[in-house]
Amino acid sequence: MTIFRYALMKGLRSPLTLVVNCILPLIVIFVPPFWVAGDFLGADRYAGFGILAMVIWSGAFLMAQGILNDRENGTITRILAGPISMFNYLVQNLLAFMVPLTVQLGLISIIGMILHGWDVTLALGLFVCYTVFTIASVAMSFAWNCLFKRRESSFTTFSAVLTFGIFLSGALLPLSLFPDLVQYVGMIFPAYWAIRGIEVLLDTGVTVEYLISIAAMALFTIAFLLFGGKRRMI
């Protein structure tokens, strides 16, 4: 069995992970209204998109917890004893972990075109933005888990990071409500760039600013993978 297949089967074995990665994303777009009318602190227009980003980030982290399971039960020792580098191990895990969410995002784009009247450009733009964010979220989770030896410690501390990151990225409330310094702090999270890319896409379409957001998340992914790939897990 390849690392890819092993990681995919292992990641979806947990009921919680299965629900967050394969059910919640679709539920979010069906909750009326995903594209909220009205105005609550200027956040309603993007509320559904921000909630979906939060679900993706949570699901990516739950899937990535598998590398700590491999460390605790000694599986990673056996894997890395062969001709497999840590970087290769992380990349195959990343590909496996992003499959469930990517499938969901494809379905969400199709449903959005039917249910909310998205045009092809908007649907594809959202699919690309969320997909790149999914990859960056998984890579960030890998890098985070490489810092810990036990799942409990990783989960507890990352829960706090996720909570602050969701607010500082503007996923639930517009960043204009926060002081300038807080807005700059939010830039250290891939979620900030995902939300920024979505807002630009909704307002002006595919522009240079949208592409900058995509590029920023791609750079985060590379940095996280390189960091994780150089960490010793055994």
BALOBA-1460 file (C-alpha; in Angstrom, 3 decimals):
// residues 234
<rec num="1" residu="m" x="0.000" y="0.000" z="0.000"/>
<rec num="2" residu="t" x="1.382" y="3.411" z="-0.956"/>
<rec num="3" residu="i" x="1.733" y="6.203" z="1.579"/>
<rec num="4" residu="f" x="-0.972" y="8.100" z="-0.320"/>
<rec num="5" residu="r" x="-3.577" y="5.330" z="0.041"/>
<rec num="6" residu="y" x="-2.550" y="4.593" z="3.606"/>
<rec num="7" residu="a" x="-2.854" y="8.284" z="4.605"/>
<rec num="8" residu="l" x="-6.255" y="8.673" z="2.906"/>
<rec num="9" residu="m" x="-7.771" y="5.601" z="4.571"/>
<rec num="10" residu="k" x="-6.265" y="6.514" z="7.933"/>
<rec num="11" residu="g" x="-7.432" y="10.128" z="7.751"/>
<rec num="12" residu="l" x="-11.072" y="9.234" z="7.104"/>
<rec num="13" residu="r" x="-11.202" y="6.528" z="9.756"/>
<rec num="14" residu="s" x="-12.207" y="8.993" z="12.472"/>
<rec num="15" residu="p" x="-15.965" y="9.801" z="12.496"/>
<rec num="16" residu="l" x="-15.266" y="13.449" z="13.404"/>
<rec num="17" residu="t" x="-12.782" y="13.855" z="10.556"/>
<rec num="18" residu="l" x="-15.191" y="12.188" z="8.135"/>
<rec num="19" residu="v" x="-18.007" y="14.563" z="9.092"/>
<rec num="20" residu="v" x="-15.881" y="17.731" z="8.925"/>
<rec num="21" residu="n" x="-14.249" y="16.837" z="5.602"/>
<rec num="22" residu="c" x="-17.064" y="15.103" z="3.744"/>
<rec num="23" residu="i" x="-20.336" y="16.479" z="5.122"/>
<rec num="24" residu="l" x="-19.972" y="19.938" z="6.699"/>
<rec num="25" residu="p" x="-18.671" y="21.743" z="3.570"/>
<rec num="26" residu="l" x="-21.789" y="20.755" z="1.631"/>
<rec num="27" residu="i" x="-24.062" y="21.626" z="4.550"/>
<rec num="28" residu="v" x="-22.602" y="25.144" z="4.718"/>
<rec num="29" residu="i" x="-23.611" y="26.031" z="1.172"/>
<rec num="30" residu="f" x="-27.144" y="24.738" z="1.706"/>
<rec num="31" residu="v" x="-27.692" y="26.713" z="4.932"/>
<rec num="32" residu="p" x="-29.888" y="29.644" z="3.836"/>
<rec num="33" residu="p" x="-28.641" y="31.994" z="2.903"/>
<rec num="34" residu="f" x="-25.021" y="31.208" z="2.044"/>
<rec num="35" residu="w" x="-24.785" y="34.574" z="0.320"/>
<rec num="36" residu="v" x="-26.350" y="36.569" z="3.160"/>
<rec num="37" residu="a" x="-28.521" y="39.568" z="2.435"/>
<rec num="38" residu="g" x="-28.666" y="42.522" z="4.779"/>
<rec num="39" residu="d" x="-25.845" y="43.855" z="6.856"/>
<rec num="40" residu="f" x="-24.425" y="42.874" z="10.240"/>
<rec num="41" residu="l" x="-21.320" y="44.968" z="10.920"/>
<rec num="42" residu="g" x="-20.642" y="44.744" z="7.196"/>
<rec num="43" residu="a" x="-19.924" y="41.020" z="7.502"/>
<rec num="44" residu="d" x="-23.052" y="39.335" z="6.184"/>
<rec num="45" residu="r" x="-22.124" y="39.394" z="2.523"/>
<rec num="46" residu="y" x="-19.115" y="37.198" z="3.150"/>
<rec num="47" residu="a" x="-20.384" y="35.221" z="6.155"/>
<rec num="48" residu="g" x="-20.922" y="31.958" z="4.311"/>
<rec num="49" residu="f" x="-17.582" y="32.128" z="2.545"/>
<rec num="50" residu="g" x="-15.795" y="32.751" z="5.845"/>
<rec num="51" residu="i" x="-17.568" y="29.874" z="7.574"/>
<rec num="52" residu="l" x="-16.569" y="27.553" z="4.739"/>
<rec num="53" residu="a" x="-12.939" y="28.644" z="5.156"/>
<rec num="54" residu="m" x="-13.184" y="27.842" z="8.876"/>
<rec num="55" residu="v" x="-14.551" y="24.357" z="8.095"/>
<rec num="56" residu="i" x="-11.758" y="23.721" z="5.587"/>
<rec num="57" residu="w" x="-9.067" y="24.822" z="8.043"/>
<rec num="58" residu="s" x="-10.508" y="22.623" z="10.788"/>
<rec num="59" residu="g" x="-10.853" y="19.629" z="8.487"/>
<rec num="60" residu="a" x="-7.309" y="19.985" z="7.202"/>
<rec num="61" residu="f" x="-5.921" y="20.003" z="10.729"/>
<rec num="62" residu="l" x="-7.944" y="16.946" z="11.769"/>
<rec num="63" residu="m" x="-6.629" y="15.005" z="8.768"/>
<rec num="64" residu="a" x="-3.049" y="16.098" z="9.484"/>
<rec num="65" residu="q" x="-3.236" y="14.691" z="13.001"/>
<rec num="66" residu="g" x="-2.441" y="11.367" z="11.379"/>
<rec num="67" residu="i" x="1.274" y="12.114" z="11.267"/>
<rec num="68" residu="l" x="1.303" y="12.266" z="15.076"/>
<rec num="69" residu="n" x="-0.444" y="8.894" z="15.164"/>
<rec num="70" residu="d" x="2.329" y="7.551" z="12.921"/>
<rec num="71" residu="r" x="4.915" y="8.934" z="15.316"/>
<rec num="72" residu="e" x="3.248" y="7.537" z="18.443"/>
<rec num="73" residu="n" x="2.742" y="4.011" z="17.072"/>
<rec num="74" residu="g" x="6.134" y="3.845" z="15.354"/>
<rec num="75" residu="t" x="4.772" y="3.689" z="11.794"/>
<rec num="76" residu="i" x="6.809" y="6.688" z="10.691"/>
<rec num="77" residu="t" x="9.998" y="5.008" z="11.881"/>
<rec num="78" residu="r" x="9.332" y="2.042" z="9.606"/>
<rec num="79" residu="i" x="8.371" y="4.284" z="6.674"/>
<rec num="80" residu="l" x="11.423" y="6.544" z="6.904"/>
<rec num="81" residu="a" x="13.701" y="3.526" z="7.316"/>
<rec num="82" residu="g" x="13.111" y="2.880" z="3.608"/>
<rec num="83" residu="p" x="14.013" y="5.073" z="0.621"/>
<rec num="84" residu="i" x="11.428" y="7.701" z="1.623"/>
<rec num="85" residu="s" x="12.392" y="11.206" z="2.682"/>
<rec num="86" residu="m" x="10.444" y="13.223" z="5.221"/>
<rec num="87" residu="f" x="9.531" y="15.707" z="2.484"/>
<rec num="88" residu="n" x="8.189" y="12.914" z="0.256"/>
<rec num="89" residu="y" x="6.209" y="11.519" z="3.183"/>
<rec num="90" residu="l" x="4.612" y="14.924" z="3.837"/>
<rec num="91" residu="v" x="3.805" y="15.543" z="0.155"/>
<rec num="92" residu="q" x="2.030" y="12.186" z="-0.232"/>
<rec num="93" residu="n" x="0.099" y="12.821" z="2.968"/>
<rec num="94" residu="l" x="-0.832" y="16.298" z="1.711"/>
<rec num="95" residu="l" x="-2.185" y="14.893" z="-1.559"/>
<rec num="96" residu="a" x="-4.208" y="12.304" z="0.338"/>
<rec num="97" residu="f" x="-5.600" y="14.764" z="2.844"/>
<rec num="98" residu="m" x="-6.706" y="17.335" z="0.268"/>
<rec num="99" residu="v" x="-8.681" y="14.813" z="-1.834"/>
<rec num="100" residu="p" x="-11.883" y="14.788" z="0.283"/>
<rec num="101" residu="l" x="-12.013" y="18.568" z="0.586"/>
<rec num="102" residu="t" x="-11.203" y="19.126" z="-3.096"/>
<rec num="103" residu="v" x="-14.069" y="16.866" z="-4.136"/>
<rec num="104" residu="q" x="-16.371" y="18.831" z="-1.826"/>
<rec num="105" residu="l" x="-15.193" y="22.120" z="-3.303"/>
<rec num="106" residu="g" x="-15.924" y="20.900" z="-6.809"/>
<rec num="107" residu="l" x="-19.463" y="19.988" z="-5.760"/>
<rec num="108" residu="i" x="-19.867" y="23.323" z="-3.971"/>
<rec num="109" residu="s" x="-18.881" y="25.218" z="-7.137"/>
<rec num="110" residu="i" x="-21.475" y="23.306" z="-9.161"/>
<rec num="111" residu="i" x="-24.161" y="23.760" z="-6.497"/>
<rec num="112" residu="g" x="-23.315" y="27.477" z="-6.249"/>
<rec num="113" residu="m" x="-23.910" y="27.904" z="-9.981"/>
<rec num="114" residu="i" x="-27.285" y="26.183" z="-9.693"/>
<rec num="115" residu="l" x="-28.445" y="27.442" z="-6.302"/>
<rec num="116" residu="h" x="-26.942" y="30.934" z="-6.125"/>
<rec num="117" residu="g" x="-26.522" y="31.795" z="-9.797"/>
<rec num="118" residu="w" x="-22.716" y="32.013" z="-9.796"/>
<rec num="119" residu="d" x="-21.237" y="32.458" z="-13.240"/>
<rec num="120" residu="v" x="-18.434" y="30.173" z="-14.451"/>
<rec num="121" residu="t" x="-15.688" y="32.689" z="-13.645"/>
<rec num="122" residu="l" x="-16.852" y="33.124" z="-10.056"/>
<rec num="123" residu="a" x="-17.331" y="29.385" z="-9.513"/>
<rec num="124" residu="l" x="-13.876" y="28.541" z="-10.882"/>
<rec num="125" residu="g" x="-12.277" y="31.435" z="-9.005"/>
<rec num="126" residu="l" x="-13.764" y="30.253" z="-5.720"/>
<rec num="127" residu="f" x="-12.737" y="26.661" z="-6.448"/>
<rec num="128" residu="v" x="-9.130" y="27.686" z="-7.100"/>
<rec num="129" residu="c" x="-8.969" y="29.975" z="-4.061"/>
<rec num="130" residu="y" x="-10.435" y="27.397" z="-1.680"/>
<rec num="131" residu="t" x="-8.316" y="24.589" z="-3.147"/>
<rec num="132" residu="v" x="-5.073" y="26.509" z="-2.709"/>
<rec num="133" residu="f" x="-6.208" y="27.433" z="0.801"/>
<rec num="134" residu="t" x="-6.870" y="23.742" z="1.511"/>
<rec num="135" residu="i" x="-3.328" y="22.860" z="0.455"/>
<rec num="136" residu="a" x="-1.875" y="25.686" z="2.550"/>
<rec num="137" residu="s" x="-3.986" y="24.627" z="5.560"/>
<rec num="138" residu="v" x="-2.788" y="21.023" z="5.355"/>
<rec num="139" residu="a" x="0.826" y="22.139" z="4.967"/>
<rec num="140" residu="m" x="0.472" y="24.486" z="7.948"/>
<rec num="141" residu="s" x="-0.978" y="21.628" z="10.004"/>
<rec num="142" residu="f" x="1.969" y="19.421" z="9.052"/>
<rec num="143" residu="a" x="4.450" y="22.064" z="10.147"/>
<rec num="144" residu="w" x="2.546" y="22.582" z="13.398"/>
<rec num="145" residu="n" x="2.339" y="18.870" z="14.197"/>
<rec num="146" residu="c" x="6.061" y="18.477" z="13.574"/>
<rec num="147" residu="l" x="6.611" y="20.646" z="16.662"/>
<rec num="148" residu="f" x="4.794" y="18.231" z="18.982"/>
<rec num="149" residu="k" x="5.184" y="14.628" z="20.034"/>
<rec num="150" residu="r" x="1.672" y="14.086" z="21.389"/>
<rec num="151" residu="r" x="-1.695" y="14.672" z="19.729"/>
<rec num="152" residu="e" x="-3.230" y="16.227" z="22.834"/>
<rec num="153" residu="s" x="-0.642" y="19.012" z="23.021"/>
<rec num="154" residu="s" x="-0.898" y="19.736" z="19.316"/>
<rec num="155" residu="f" x="-4.702" y="19.762" z="19.303"/>
<rec num="156" residu="t" x="-5.040" y="22.008" z="22.356"/>
<rec num="157" residu="t" x="-2.623" y="24.684" z="21.179"/>
<rec num="158" residu="f" x="-3.786" y="24.636" z="17.575"/>
<rec num="159" residu="s" x="-7.397" y="25.087" z="18.679"/>
<rec num="160" residu="a" x="-6.370" y="28.426" z="20.173"/>
<rec num="161" residu="v" x="-4.449" y="29.362" z="17.007"/>
<rec num="162" residu="l" x="-7.457" y="28.435" z="14.877"/>
<rec num="163" residu="t" x="-9.810" y="30.541" z="16.991"/>
<rec num="164" residu="f" x="-7.634" y="33.651" z="16.821"/>
<rec num="165" residu="g" x="-6.746" y="33.021" z="13.190"/>
<rec num="166" residu="i" x="-10.374" y="32.909" z="12.093"/>
<rec num="167" residu="f" x="-11.072" y="36.319" z="13.639"/>
<rec num="168" residu="l" x="-7.776" y="37.933" z="12.586"/>
<rec num="169" residu="s" x="-8.190" y="36.740" z="9.002"/>
<rec num="170" residu="g" x="-11.576" y="38.419" z="8.606"/>
<rec num="171" residu="a" x="-13.421" y="35.125" z="8.091"/>
<rec num="172" residu="l" x="-16.268" y="36.051" z="10.437"/>
<rec num="173" residu="l" x="-15.979" y="39.828" z="10.870"/>
<rec num="174" residu="p" x="-14.515" y="42.416" z="8.470"/>
<rec num="175" residu="l" x="-10.953" y="43.434" z="9.336"/>
<rec num="176" residu="s" x="-11.958" y="47.087" z="9.127"/>
<rec num="177" residu="l" x="-13.467" y="46.671" z="12.604"/>
<rec num="178" residu="f" x="-10.032" y="45.929" z="14.083"/>
<rec num="179" residu="p" x="-7.071" y="48.274" z="14.735"/>
<rec num="180" residu="d" x="-4.472" y="48.564" z="11.971"/>
<rec num="181" residu="l" x="-1.919" y="46.526" z="13.913"/>
<rec num="182" residu="v" x="-4.364" y="43.642" z="14.304"/>
<rec num="183" residu="q" x="-5.085" y="43.731" z="10.590"/>
<rec num="184" residu="y" x="-1.385" y="43.333" z="9.809"/>
<rec num="185" residu="v" x="-1.097" y="40.420" z="12.256"/>
<rec num="186" residu="g" x="-3.782" y="38.592" z="10.314"/>
<rec num="187" residu="m" x="-1.496" y="38.430" z="7.282"/>
<rec num="188" residu="i" x="0.530" y="35.636" z="8.881"/>
<rec num="189" residu="f" x="-2.407" y="33.249" z="8.370"/>
<rec num="190" residu="p" x="-3.224" y="31.689" z="4.983"/>
<rec num="191" residu="a" x="-6.910" y="32.215" z="5.851"/>
<rec num="192" residu="y" x="-6.367" y="35.994" z="5.597"/>
<rec num="193" residu="w" x="-5.258" y="35.654" z="1.993"/>
<rec num="194" residu="a" x="-8.080" y="33.254" z="1.194"/>
<rec num="195" residu="i" x="-10.698" y="35.698" z="2.492"/>
<rec num="196" residu="r" x="-8.990" y="38.605" z="0.765"/>
<rec num="197" residu="g" x="-8.928" y="36.701" z="-2.526"/>
<rec num="198" residu="i" x="-12.616" y="35.832" z="-2.193"/>
<rec num="199" residu="e" x="-13.590" y="39.436" z="-1.448"/>
<rec num="200" residu="v" x="-11.645" y="40.688" z="-4.473"/>
<rec num="201" residu="l" x="-13.199" y="37.984" z="-6.640"/>
<rec num="202" residu="l" x="-16.707" y="38.954" z="-5.544"/>
<rec num="203" residu="d" x="-16.086" y="42.677" z="-6.020"/>
<rec num="204" residu="t" x="-13.940" y="42.919" z="-9.151"/>
<rec num="205" residu="g" x="-13.398" y="39.416" z="-10.509"/>
<rec num="206" residu="v" x="-10.063" y="37.797" z="-11.320"/>
<rec num="207" residu="t" x="-7.553" y="40.630" z="-10.957"/>
<rec num="208" residu="v" x="-3.895" y="41.029" z="-10.030"/>
<rec num="209" residu="e" x="-4.884" y="41.423" z="-6.370"/>
<rec num="210" residu="y" x="-6.725" y="38.100" z="-6.521"/>
<rec num="211" residu="l" x="-3.676" y="36.412" z="-8.063"/>
<rec num="212" residu="i" x="-1.456" y="37.920" z="-5.350"/>
<rec num="213" residu="s" x="-3.645" y="36.252" z="-2.715"/>
<rec num="214" residu="i" x="-3.308" y="32.900" z="-4.513"/>
<rec num="215" residu="a" x="0.463" y="33.352" z="-4.780"/>
<rec num="216" residu="a" x="0.728" y="34.236" z="-1.076"/>
<rec num="217" residu="m" x="-1.033" y="31.012" z="-0.071"/>
<rec num="218" residu="a" x="1.213" y="29.033" z="-2.435"/>
<rec num="219" residu="l" x="4.305" y="30.554" z="-0.809"/>
<rec num="220" residu="f" x="2.943" y="29.641" z="2.627"/>
<rec num="221" residu="t" x="2.527" y="26.061" z="1.421"/>
<rec num="222" residu="i" x="6.117" y="25.826" z="0.199"/>
<rec num="223" residu="a" x="7.474" y="27.349" z="3.411"/>
<rec num="224" residu="f" x="5.450" y="25.001" z="5.635"/>
<rec num="225" residu="l" x="6.449" y="21.908" z="3.644"/>
<rec num="226" residu="l" x="10.117" y="22.852" z="3.662"/>
<rec num="227" residu="f" x="9.986" y="23.464" z="7.408"/>
<rec num="228" residu="g" x="8.165" y="20.210" z="8.076"/>
<rec num="229" residu="g" x="10.417" y="18.301" z="5.707"/>
<rec num="230" residu="k" x="13.503" y="19.302" z="7.671"/>
<rec num="231" residu="r" x="12.097" y="18.380" z="11.077"/>
<rec num="232" residu="r" x="13.079" y="15.054" z="12.602"/>
<rec num="233" residu="m" x="10.018" y="12.965" z="13.431"/>
<rec num="234" residu="i" x="11.836" y="9.923" z="14.749"/>
